Structure formats: C-alpha cells, structure tokens
C-alpha cells in the first residue's frame, strides 16, 4: 500500500516560509494535451455538470488547478525537468496526512418556488473528487466528450509518454487559493472592480509581480452587506456567493496568463523529508534548513543530499546535517 508521495520542485521560499504549494492552472501545464479532450465542446461539457444558479455562473476547465505528486524521488529525468537540473529539491510527504479537502467548490445558490435563495451542495465536488489525491492513468488515446466514463478522465488521463512520472494529483478550484502571485499590471483592473484600495496586496516582489490574497478584505466587505441584507443564507454562504460573484471573472482572466501562480497551504505535519539535488550549492541547502528549523511546525523533517553513483546511472542519498 502506498504510504508516501513526492514533489520535485525549485526551492521556492513560500514552500517553507508560508507552507504554500502551487496548483498549476490549465494554461501553465507543460503537456499541450492537458484538459483539451478531443471534442469541440470541451467547455460546455464541464459546465453541464452543474445546474443553473442565481448568478448564472458555470464551471469550466479554466477554473481548476492541479497539484502534482509522484511515487518516486530518484527519477533522473524528473530531477532535471522539475528540480532545476538537479539544483532543486524533492519533498517527501506522508500520504495519510496529505490532503486538500478544505479546498472545494462553493455551494450552488438556487431559487425555490417562493423566489427565496438557498444553498445546495455543488455536485461537481463529487464528480471531480475535489481536493482528494487521485492517480493519473496513461493511455495512447485521448479522452473525448463521449468516449469516457466521467468528466474526471479529462483531468486524469495522459499520454503513455508521461508514464515514467507515476503521477498522482489533486484537483482544486482556483477560486479557493490562499494567495496568488500575479503581474502588477493586473492591480488597476482588479481594484476598479473590487474597490478595496489594494488592501489585498500582501507582498511586492519588486520584479513586476505581487502576491495577493482576497479572502480577508472580501470577507470584511461581504459582512457589511450581509448585515444590511434580508436573506436566508448563513454568513459563510453569503460570503461564498459574494466571492464567486466578484472574483470568477477576474480569476478566469488571471488564469489564462501562465505566469500567474495559485497557492494553497500544505499540512505541515505531512512533510517527512527533503532531498537536496546533487548540483545544489551548499549555501542553498543551509538556507532551506535554517528556514525549516525556525518553524516549529516542521520539526519532524529530515534532510538527505543526492550524490551521483560511482558505478551506475543513478543517485545515491546520504543524510545531511
């Protein structure tokens, strides 16, 4: 039984400083066939999973990101492709503690026969198993609109050429991101719509990119409207509807830009070990170790460093202190 999964990565500071990990949106995936089934109606197909809602919002492939993991930590190709030519890291996770079930689509808001609004669970949560880790299946045929058992196959079936990755992935709505890194040029358009005086900007990287988090300022604005509005929704349901109404169009625009990065919180106790690449500078290893050691939530992490084998085309790993 599988007990661990791994993530190849650049040593991004947000991973260990803020425990944030990226969910990659459709337009940033490195496989040109991803979320592009052999059909002319790919957006309609996913939209048909849901029902008519108050705000007439329908889901599309553009609304989702995937967090990818693998079963192996010692694949030479993946070290080269995803860990900066062996200068990056691999993170080992305890599968029993690695979950993203708190990131699921918001309820549907429907109108009953008395024109009263009520919240209903969104069926797409179950259809896509949102937030759950699921194994990718490999095939030489593309899933089509009609040639598959479920819309889920459009997210989980890839070409046989990718089988060496042994991938598992979580499918997560972009709307639920904790933070997003975006080009600074988007801020004017966003604030014209939200009118929040840029209070959602949490960090300016100084390179034309900023980190934004909409939850707290939007929740504050929603609460003001909630208490002056006569409705049958709970405060949380009202906020979810409010957020969907304001952010759906913004996030659709942002997600098309492949440089946008949608971030989600990792369960801190899920991280077991860090593997340093064989070409990683010693000073970079020490920086990562220092960042981890000063975080009390990460005290359980062990460190290993990769070395090239003297006799085989493979990596050996030794403990690193």
C-alpha positions as CSV (number, residue, x, y, z in Angstrom):
1,X,0.0,0.0,0.0
2,X,1.3,3.4,-1.0
3,X,2.4,5.4,2.1
4,X,4.4,8.3,0.6
5,X,4.3,10.7,-2.3
6,X,7.0,13.1,-3.6
7,X,7.1,16.6,-5.1
8,X,10.0,17.8,-7.3
9,X,10.5,21.5,-7.0
10,X,12.6,24.6,-7.2
11,X,13.5,25.7,-3.7
12,X,10.7,28.4,-3.6
13,X,10.8,30.4,-0.3
14,X,7.0,30.2,0.0
15,X,7.0,26.5,0.4
16,X,8.7,26.5,3.8
17,X,8.2,30.2,4.9
18,X,4.4,30.1,4.4
19,X,3.8,26.4,3.6
20,X,2.3,27.3,0.3
21,X,2.3,25.0,-2.8
22,X,1.3,25.7,-6.3
23,X,-1.8,24.3,-8.1
24,X,-1.0,24.6,-11.8
25,X,-3.8,26.0,-14.0
26,X,-4.6,24.7,-17.4
27,X,-2.6,27.3,-19.3
28,X,0.6,26.6,-17.4
29,X,0.6,22.8,-17.7
30,X,3.6,21.5,-19.7
31,X,1.5,19.0,-21.7
32,X,-0.3,20.6,-24.6
33,X,-3.0,17.9,-24.5
34,X,-3.9,18.5,-20.8
35,X,-7.6,19.4,-20.3
36,X,-8.1,19.5,-24.0
37,X,-10.2,16.5,-24.8
38,X,-10.8,15.6,-28.5
39,X,-14.1,17.5,-28.7
40,X,-15.4,20.8,-30.0
41,X,-17.4,21.3,-26.8
42,X,-14.8,21.0,-24.1
43,X,-16.0,24.0,-22.1
44,X,-19.7,23.0,-22.4
45,X,-19.1,19.5,-21.2
46,X,-17.7,20.6,-17.8
47,X,-20.3,23.3,-17.5
48,X,-23.1,20.8,-17.9
49,X,-22.1,19.1,-14.6
50,X,-23.6,21.9,-12.7
51,X,-27.1,23.4,-12.7
52,X,-28.5,26.8,-13.3
53,X,-27.6,29.1,-10.4
54,X,-28.6,32.6,-9.2
55,X,-25.6,34.3,-10.7
56,X,-25.7,32.0,-13.8
57,X,-22.1,31.0,-13.2
58,X,-20.9,27.8,-14.9
59,X,-17.7,26.0,-14.2
60,X,-15.1,25.4,-16.9
61,X,-11.7,23.7,-17.1
62,X,-10.1,27.2,-16.6
63,X,-11.5,27.3,-13.0
64,X,-9.2,24.5,-11.8
65,X,-5.6,23.8,-11.0
66,X,-3.8,20.5,-10.3
67,X,-1.2,19.8,-7.6
68,X,1.0,17.0,-8.9
69,X,3.0,14.5,-6.9
70,X,4.9,11.3,-7.8
71,X,5.6,7.9,-6.4
72,X,9.4,8.2,-6.8
73,X,12.2,10.5,-5.6
74,X,15.0,9.2,-7.7
75,X,14.0,9.7,-11.3
76,X,16.8,11.3,-13.2
77,X,14.5,12.9,-15.8
78,X,12.3,14.4,-13.2
79,X,15.2,15.8,-11.3
80,X,16.3,17.5,-14.5
81,X,12.8,18.7,-15.6
82,X,11.2,19.8,-12.4
83,X,14.0,20.4,-9.9
84,X,16.1,22.9,-11.8
85,X,18.6,20.5,-13.4
86,X,19.4,18.8,-10.1
87,X,19.8,22.1,-8.3
88,X,16.4,21.9,-6.7
89,X,14.7,19.7,-4.1
90,X,12.3,16.8,-3.7
91,X,9.9,16.8,-0.8
92,X,8.6,13.6,0.7
93,X,5.0,13.6,2.1
94,X,3.2,11.2,4.4
95,X,0.2,10.3,2.3
96,X,-2.0,9.7,5.3
97,X,-1.6,13.4,6.3
98,X,-1.5,15.0,2.8
99,X,-5.0,16.3,2.0
100,X,-6.6,19.3,0.4
101,X,-10.3,18.6,1.1
102,X,-10.9,22.1,2.5
103,X,-10.4,23.5,-1.0
104,X,-13.7,22.6,-2.7
105,X,-16.2,24.4,-4.9
106,X,-18.6,26.7,-3.3
107,X,-22.3,25.8,-2.9
108,X,-24.7,26.5,-5.7
109,X,-27.2,29.2,-4.9
110,X,-30.6,28.4,-6.2
111,X,-34.1,30.0,-6.1
112,X,-37.0,28.0,-4.8
113,X,-40.7,28.3,-5.9
114,X,-41.1,31.2,-3.5
115,X,-38.2,33.1,-5.0
116,X,-36.1,32.6,-1.9
117,X,-32.4,31.9,-2.3
118,X,-31.0,28.7,-0.7
119,X,-27.6,27.0,-0.9
120,X,-27.2,23.5,-2.3
121,X,-24.0,21.4,-2.4
122,X,-22.2,21.7,-5.7
123,X,-22.3,18.3,-7.5
124,X,-19.0,18.9,-9.2
125,X,-17.2,18.4,-5.9
126,X,-18.1,14.7,-6.0
127,X,-17.7,14.5,-9.8
128,X,-14.1,15.6,-9.7
129,X,-13.3,14.3,-6.2
130,X,-12.0,17.8,-5.4
131,X,-9.1,18.0,-3.0
132,X,-8.5,14.3,-3.0
133,X,-5.3,12.7,-4.3
134,X,-6.0,10.6,-7.4
135,X,-3.8,8.5,-9.6
136,X,-3.2,9.6,-13.2
137,X,-3.9,6.9,-15.8
138,X,-1.8,6.7,-19.0
139,X,-3.2,5.8,-22.4
140,X,-2.4,6.2,-26.1
141,X,-5.8,7.6,-26.8
142,X,-7.2,11.0,-25.8
143,X,-10.4,11.1,-23.8
144,X,-13.2,12.6,-25.8
145,X,-16.5,14.1,-24.8
146,X,-18.3,10.9,-25.4
147,X,-15.6,8.3,-25.2
148,X,-15.1,8.3,-21.4
149,X,-16.9,7.2,-18.3
150,X,-16.7,10.5,-16.5
151,X,-15.5,14.1,-16.9
152,X,-12.9,13.2,-14.3
153,X,-11.0,11.3,-17.0
154,X,-10.3,14.6,-18.7
155,X,-8.3,15.6,-15.7
156,X,-6.6,12.2,-15.0
157,X,-5.8,10.6,-18.4
158,X,-2.4,11.5,-20.0
159,X,-0.3,10.1,-22.9
160,X,1.7,6.9,-22.3
161,X,4.8,9.0,-22.9
162,X,4.3,10.5,-19.4
163,X,4.0,7.2,-17.6
164,X,7.5,7.4,-16.1
165,X,6.2,10.2,-13.8
166,X,3.9,7.9,-11.9
167,X,1.8,10.9,-11.1
168,X,-0.9,11.5,-8.5
169,X,-2.8,14.8,-8.5
170,X,-5.3,16.8,-6.5
171,X,-7.9,18.8,-8.5
172,X,-8.6,22.1,-6.8
173,X,-10.8,25.2,-7.7
174,X,-8.7,28.3,-8.3
175,X,-11.2,30.4,-6.5
176,X,-10.2,28.8,-3.2
177,X,-6.5,29.8,-3.5
178,X,-4.9,31.2,-0.3
179,X,-2.7,33.6,-2.3
180,X,-1.9,34.3,-5.9
181,X,1.2,35.7,-7.5
182,X,0.3,37.9,-10.4
183,X,1.7,40.6,-12.6
184,X,1.5,44.0,-11.0
185,X,-0.3,45.3,-14.1
186,X,-3.4,43.5,-13.2
187,X,-3.9,45.5,-10.0
188,X,-5.6,48.5,-11.6
189,X,-8.2,46.4,-13.3
190,X,-8.8,44.4,-10.2
191,X,-9.2,47.4,-7.9
192,X,-11.6,49.1,-10.4
193,X,-13.9,46.2,-10.0
194,X,-13.4,45.4,-6.2
195,X,-12.9,48.9,-4.9
196,X,-10.8,47.7,-2.0
197,X,-7.9,50.2,-2.3
198,X,-5.3,47.4,-2.9
199,X,-5.8,46.0,0.6
200,X,-5.5,42.5,-0.9
201,X,-1.8,43.0,-1.9
202,X,0.3,41.2,0.7
203,X,3.8,41.4,-0.9
204,X,5.5,43.3,-3.7
205,X,8.4,41.3,-5.1
206,X,9.9,44.3,-6.8
207,X,10.2,42.5,-10.1
208,X,6.8,43.4,-11.6
209,X,5.0,40.7,-9.6
210,X,2.9,40.9,-6.4
211,X,1.3,38.4,-4.1
212,X,-2.4,39.0,-3.4
213,X,-4.9,37.4,-1.0
214,X,-8.5,38.3,-1.4
215,X,-10.1,36.4,1.5
216,X,-9.8,38.8,4.3
217,X,-10.7,42.1,2.6
218,X,-13.5,40.5,0.6
219,X,-14.9,38.8,3.7
220,X,-14.9,42.2,5.5
221,X,-16.8,43.8,2.6
222,X,-19.3,40.9,2.4
223,X,-20.0,41.1,6.1
224,X,-21.0,44.7,5.8
225,X,-23.5,43.8,3.1
226,X,-24.7,40.7,4.9
227,X,-26.0,42.6,7.9
228,X,-28.0,45.1,5.9
229,X,-29.5,42.5,3.6
230,X,-32.6,40.4,4.3
231,X,-31.6,36.9,3.1
232,X,-31.9,33.2,4.2
233,X,-28.2,32.4,3.7
234,X,-25.8,31.9,6.5
235,X,-23.0,34.4,6.9
236,X,-20.5,32.0,5.3
237,X,-22.8,31.1,2.5
238,X,-23.4,34.7,1.7
239,X,-19.6,35.3,1.7
240,X,-19.0,32.4,-0.7
241,X,-21.7,33.8,-3.1
242,X,-20.2,37.2,-2.8
243,X,-16.7,36.0,-3.5
244,X,-17.8,34.0,-6.5
245,X,-19.7,37.0,-7.9
246,X,-16.7,39.3,-7.7
247,X,-13.8,37.0,-8.4
248,X,-14.9,34.5,-11.0
249,X,-14.3,36.8,-14.0
250,X,-11.1,38.2,-12.5
251,X,-9.6,34.7,-11.9
252,X,-10.6,33.5,-15.4
253,X,-8.5,36.3,-16.8
254,X,-5.6,35.8,-14.5
255,X,-5.5,32.0,-15.0
256,X,-5.0,32.4,-18.8
257,X,-1.7,34.1,-18.0
258,X,0.7,31.2,-17.5
259,X,2.9,33.4,-15.2
260,X,0.1,33.6,-12.6
261,X,0.7,31.3,-9.6
262,X,-2.1,30.0,-7.4
263,X,-1.0,28.9,-3.9
264,X,-2.5,26.6,-1.3
265,X,-1.5,25.7,2.2
266,X,0.3,22.4,2.9
267,X,-0.5,20.4,6.0
268,X,2.8,21.0,7.9
269,X,2.8,17.5,9.5
270,X,2.6,15.9,6.1
271,X,6.2,16.8,5.2
272,X,8.7,14.0,6.2
273,X,12.0,14.5,4.3
274,X,13.8,16.9,2.0
275,X,16.1,15.6,-0.7
276,X,18.7,18.1,-2.0
277,X,19.8,17.9,-5.6
278,X,23.3,16.7,-6.4
279,X,24.1,20.1,-8.0
280,X,22.6,22.2,-5.3
281,X,25.0,24.7,-3.7
282,X,25.8,24.0,0.0
283,X,24.8,27.5,0.9
284,X,21.3,27.0,-0.6
285,X,20.9,23.8,1.4
286,X,21.8,25.6,4.6
287,X,19.3,28.4,3.8
288,X,16.5,25.9,3.4
289,X,17.5,24.0,6.6
290,X,17.5,27.3,8.5
291,X,14.1,28.3,7.3
292,X,12.7,24.9,8.2
293,X,14.4,24.7,11.6
294,X,13.0,28.0,12.8
295,X,9.4,26.8,12.0
296,X,8.1,24.9,15.0
297,X,5.5,23.1,12.8
298,X,8.3,21.5,10.7
299,X,10.4,19.9,13.5
300,X,9.9,16.4,12.2
301,X,11.7,16.9,8.8
302,X,14.8,15.0,7.9
303,X,17.4,16.0,5.2
304,X,19.2,14.0,2.6
305,X,21.6,15.0,-0.1
306,X,21.9,13.4,-3.6
307,X,25.2,12.2,-4.9
308,X,25.9,10.7,-8.3
309,X,26.7,6.9,-8.1
310,X,30.3,6.0,-9.0
311,X,29.2,2.8,-10.9
312,X,25.6,3.3,-12.1
313,X,23.4,5.9,-13.8
314,X,21.5,6.6,-10.6
315,X,21.6,8.8,-7.5
316,X,22.7,7.8,-4.0
317,X,21.3,9.7,-1.0
318,X,23.1,10.4,2.3
319,X,21.9,12.1,5.4
320,X,22.7,15.8,5.5
321,X,23.2,17.8,8.7
